[in-house]
Amino acid sequence: MATARTPGQGPLTGVRVVELAGIGPGPFAAMLLADLGADVVRVDRPGGPGLAIDPAYDVTNRNKRSVVVDLKSPDGPARVLDLAARADILVEGYRPGVAERLGVGPEPCHARNPSLVYGRMTGWGQDGPLADRAGHDIAYIAPTGTLGMIGRPDEPPAVPANLLGDYAGGSLYLVVGVLAALHHARATGTGQVVDAAIVDGVSHLATMIHGMLAAGGWQDRRGVNLLDGGCPYYGTYETADGRYIAVGALEPRFYEEFLALLGIDDQAAARKDVTRWGELRERVAARFKSRTRDEWTAVFDGTDACVAPVLSLREAPHHPHLAARGTFTDHGGITQPAPAPRFSATPTSVRTGPARPGADTADVARDWDVPGLLPSSRNPQ
Ligand SMILES: CC(C)(COP(=O)(O)OP(=O)(O)OC[C@H]1O[C@@H](n2cnc3c(N)ncnc32)[C@H](O)[C@@H]1OP(=O)(O)O)[C@@H](O)C(=O)NCCC(=O)NCCSC(=O)C(=O)O
């Protein structure tokens, strides 16, 4: 019998993923795989993970199904190994050694399924002096140099929520890694362990900056460089209504269009003359202060001046361009980002809302042929 949560749709249709529930980057990586059509079974723990939000609003569990397995019960590990035996990819985000201690580490999984891709998501990585230490996004990005490079020169580093570490440096690298390893496993029959550490991924994101640093084109401090707000035609400005507008007019022709529309006609030479950047910044700031954000947005609308309004999260879905593309979607009464990227032959969508812990046990037991997941078979009378 087909169910409302039957997986599918998207380029990863037919790929089976086991997610051992954790917080932050692991669940988001598994959501990405689910968005792309994989059959993701989240193994929730009794009582849920530490920082869990209300499951009904935990949108990073959309497009997944959930079973609850107590890995500390005598038969718990065997249930997860049964799932791993039928899976292409497993994702876990415990501290190093925890999965091994629970009996679901790479060794027993590969003994059951040699082609399994075993993806490990952590902040510090599987080895190194800090591997066993607890942490969160901000502590992982701090030593990489990336936290220190964001913000104004005379203020503390700006905190980029948990987007940079958990999701960009963490989840996205895990997903790239497990899909690359899946490609290898399909070609050779050999699985492997993918060690995705936020510290590695975030450092890797700064590759171009390190090149500029080596070339003398980037100073090793924040807020004084071309792309970190140090440049007057690449940054944000306050408008008359206390909101903000963003400018990224780097190339000469875009810079000239920007100045012309802003109403400044004597600063063309300032673009390449750093000694004039202070004056240029003041002139630009004064102009932007003279009208509201939305008035300036209308001025630059339809031009190549590379200017855009800084919107809030609630405003974003209503931006005309994002609305036209359907960048956000509504599912179950929750406005949320639609799956990305987009595929011409295998379109994706939000198929189901957040999986409720344990709600799909019967369906998964049947579809994956793991009857041991069912409570009755665990406790035969
Ligand atoms: C986040 C953590 C610091 C949380 O630390 P801990 O609370 O000590 O959890 P651990 O991962 O070390 O261990 C998980 C514990 O749960 C138990 N466990 C796990 N799953 C189960 C199931 N299914 N059943 C029973 N018990 C379970 C497991 O045995 C461990 O308990 P014991 O056996 O009793 O030890 C750590 O998981 C971690 O470093 N993870 C990797 C990096 C990471 O995800 N960082 C947070 C990113 S989120 C973020 O940055 C942000 O939100 O901001």
The ligand as an SDF file (V2000), in Angstrom:
LIG
                    3D

 53 55  0  0  0  0  0  0  0  0999 V2000
   26.9650   18.1240   19.5390 C   0  0  0  0  0  0  0  0  0  0  0  0
   27.8040   17.3300   20.5190 C   0  0  0  0  0  0  0  0  0  0  0  0
   28.8380   18.2450   21.1500 C   0  0  0  0  0  0  0  0  0  0  0  0
   26.8490   16.7930   21.5850 C   0  0  0  0  0  0  0  0  0  0  0  0
   27.5970   16.0950   22.5280 O   0  0  0  0  0  0  0  0  0  0  0  0
   26.9180   14.9820   23.4300 P   0  0  0  0  0  0  0  0  0  0  0  0
   25.6060   15.4650   23.9090 O   0  0  0  0  0  0  0  0  0  0  0  0
   27.9140   14.5910   24.4800 O   0  0  0  0  0  0  0  0  0  0  0  0
   26.5830   13.8330   22.3920 O   0  0  0  0  0  0  0  0  0  0  0  0
   27.5350   12.7930   21.5920 P   0  0  0  0  0  0  0  0  0  0  0  0
   27.3900   13.0090   20.1400 O   0  0  0  0  0  0  0  0  0  0  0  0
   28.9090   12.7990   22.1130 O   0  0  0  0  0  0  0  0  0  0  0  0
   26.8710   11.4310   21.9340 O   0  0  0  0  0  0  0  0  0  0  0  0
   25.5660   11.2400   21.6800 C   0  0  0  0  0  0  0  0  0  0  0  0
   24.9490   10.5780   22.8710 C   0  0  0  0  0  0  0  0  0  0  0  0
   23.6600   10.1360   22.5180 O   0  0  0  0  0  0  0  0  0  0  0  0
   23.5870    8.7290   22.6000 C   0  0  0  0  0  0  0  0  0  0  0  0
   22.7300    8.2820   21.4950 N   0  0  0  0  0  0  0  0  0  0  0  0
   22.7450    8.7260   20.2450 C   0  0  0  0  0  0  0  0  0  0  0  0
   21.8010    8.1270   19.5090 N   0  0  0  0  0  0  0  0  0  0  0  0
   21.1660    7.2730   20.3340 C   0  0  0  0  0  0  0  0  0  0  0  0
   20.0910    6.3640   20.1850 C   0  0  0  0  0  0  0  0  0  0  0  0
   19.4610    6.2230   19.0190 N   0  0  0  0  0  0  0  0  0  0  0  0
   19.7210    5.6630   21.2580 N   0  0  0  0  0  0  0  0  0  0  0  0
   20.3390    5.8080   22.4500 C   0  0  0  0  0  0  0  0  0  0  0  0
   21.3510    6.6600   22.6510 N   0  0  0  0  0  0  0  0  0  0  0  0
   21.7660    7.3780   21.6130 C   0  0  0  0  0  0  0  0  0  0  0  0
   25.0200    8.2860   22.5040 C   0  0  0  0  0  0  0  0  0  0  0  0
   25.1990    7.0260   23.0310 O   0  0  0  0  0  0  0  0  0  0  0  0
   25.7040    9.3630   23.3020 C   0  0  0  0  0  0  0  0  0  0  0  0
   25.5110    9.1950   24.6800 O   0  0  0  0  0  0  0  0  0  0  0  0
   26.6100    8.6130   25.6570 P   0  0  0  0  0  0  0  0  0  0  0  0
   26.7660    7.1970   25.2460 O   0  0  0  0  0  0  0  0  0  0  0  0
   25.9990    8.7850   27.0200 O   0  0  0  0  0  0  0  0  0  0  0  0
   27.8340    9.4260   25.4430 O   0  0  0  0  0  0  0  0  0  0  0  0
   28.4720   16.1270   19.8340 C   0  0  0  0  0  0  0  0  0  0  0  0
   27.4930   15.2810   19.2710 O   0  0  0  0  0  0  0  0  0  0  0  0
   29.4420   16.5230   18.7360 C   0  0  0  0  0  0  0  0  0  0  0  0
   30.5450   17.0160   18.9710 O   0  0  0  0  0  0  0  0  0  0  0  0
   29.0320   16.2530   17.4660 N   0  0  0  0  0  0  0  0  0  0  0  0
   29.8260   16.5650   16.3030 C   0  0  0  0  0  0  0  0  0  0  0  0
   29.7950   18.0550   16.0070 C   0  0  0  0  0  0  0  0  0  0  0  0
   28.4520   18.7020   16.0750 C   0  0  0  0  0  0  0  0  0  0  0  0
   27.4660   18.1670   15.6050 O   0  0  0  0  0  0  0  0  0  0  0  0
   28.4140   19.8840   16.7410 N   0  0  0  0  0  0  0  0  0  0  0  0
   27.2220   20.6280   16.9140 C   0  0  0  0  0  0  0  0  0  0  0  0
   26.8190   21.2420   15.6590 C   0  0  0  0  0  0  0  0  0  0  0  0
   25.3020   22.0470   15.8580 S   0  0  0  0  0  0  0  0  0  0  0  0
   25.7070   23.6880   16.0590 C   0  0  0  0  0  0  0  0  0  0  0  0
   26.7630   24.0940   15.9160 O   0  0  0  0  0  0  0  0  0  0  0  0
   24.6230   24.6170   16.3970 C   0  0  0  0  0  0  0  0  0  0  0  0
   23.4860   24.1600   16.4640 O   0  0  0  0  0  0  0  0  0  0  0  0
   24.9280   25.7590   16.6240 O   0  0  0  0  0  0  0  0  0  0  0  0
  1  2  1  0
  2  3  1  0
  2  4  1  0
  2 36  1  0
  4  5  1  0
  5  6  1  0
  6  7  2  0
  6  8  1  0
  6  9  1  0
  9 10  1  0
 10 11  2  0
 10 12  1  0
 10 13  1  0
 13 14  1  0
 14 15  1  0
 15 16  1  0
 15 30  1  0
 16 17  1  0
 17 18  1  0
 17 28  1  0
 18 19  1  0
 18 27  1  0
 19 20  2  0
 20 21  1  0
 21 22  1  0
 21 27  2  0
 22 23  1  0
 22 24  2  0
 24 25  1  0
 25 26  2  0
 26 27  1  0
 28 29  1  0
 28 30  1  0
 30 31  1  0
 31 32  1  0
 32 33  2  0
 32 34  1  0
 32 35  1  0
 36 37  1  0
 36 38  1  0
 38 39  2  0
 38 40  1  0
 40 41  1  0
 41 42  1  0
 42 43  1  0
 43 44  2  0
 43 45  1  0
 45 46  1  0
 46 47  1  0
 47 48  1  0
 48 49  1  0
 49 50  2  0
 49 51  1  0
 51 52  2  0
 51 53  1  0
M  END
$$$$
